[in-house]
């Protein structure tokens, strides 16, 4: 086993273990009834809606075939991705993302305070994409963002068939197909919840969606690091194209086991994210997942993240709330959450810096209280009250929140 930078090493309890189960149970759904002209097409569509609902409820994940995305479109984006990541590092870094433009290249992705073993390239779908300029609740200023694209080096310009030379056109072509597919899937999910099929469409009129090219190099320490750490998706929906190497694992809801998602040629992996969990009032769940490394092979994938418009307020849909099923979530501003999430990538203070300082202050307070208790100046109950007040003040002043985008109602 080779050595790796400590920044990549997962905490012991989250390090991958050998013998991961293969996901025979993750639903495999045929979307061909959407285009069927057969006499029983209506019955087949009803069955499809039921399949989608069961998959969202049981797994939060499913794979689709006969989805209508031309295979050559997928082949072109996969080829372009490989050629882009094969460029010299200095060429890729010319499109590095920063606070001024949150889209572009990065080799420094962090999930839950641990560095991921990967490189990425992000591009937006709406050009320009409108988001809030800051994460301050009362700041209504907007900013426009556009994708930045690599300038092919001279040797690539001479290769007229080079996919990376036409990366912008290829990404736009792929994004258009993903928008068609997610449009269909949103309608199926709406129908499965007993809603009008176009119920979700209004949330995405000025979408903040983006797509990502992922490159995962082989890793010499497969028992220590992850290509992508455990997380839930903040997007409303994610549609993933993965190669035949695989590595995606889903945390099974019934027992918490990590289940390997077997790659299926030409299939897309779909999962619902946090907003759909909130809109559905907990009928469907955004499920934790991760990507384990391979010590011999590199991996490529292309996720499409479907995000609402910046002005959308995410809360349980009124059709799914009544006396028997009260609202389970507080609403939140998608735009402010998105700004917080994206801009936090470039804050100088890391979460480790913040919580190290908080921990030291907290320990100092405990030491003082213990001293006062020993001197019979402070009773134990008062000690508890002081710690509770201190924790609440820190939470309020530093705006500390959970990694999820929503808050569950008590």
PyMOL commands that set and color helices and strands:
alter all, ss='L'
color gray80, all
select helices_A, chain A and resi 6-8+12-14+32-35+41-58+71-85+89-95+154-157+163-192+201-204+274-279+318-320+334-346+351-374+380-398
alter helices_A, ss='H'
color red, helices_A
select strands_A, chain A and resi 21-22+27-30+61-65+105-106+110-111+114-115+119-124+129-132+142-145+210-216+226-231+237-242+248-251+258-260+268-272+289-292+299-306+313-314+329-330+332-333+407-408
alter strands_A, ss='S'
color yellow, strands_A
deselect
rebuild
show_as cartoon
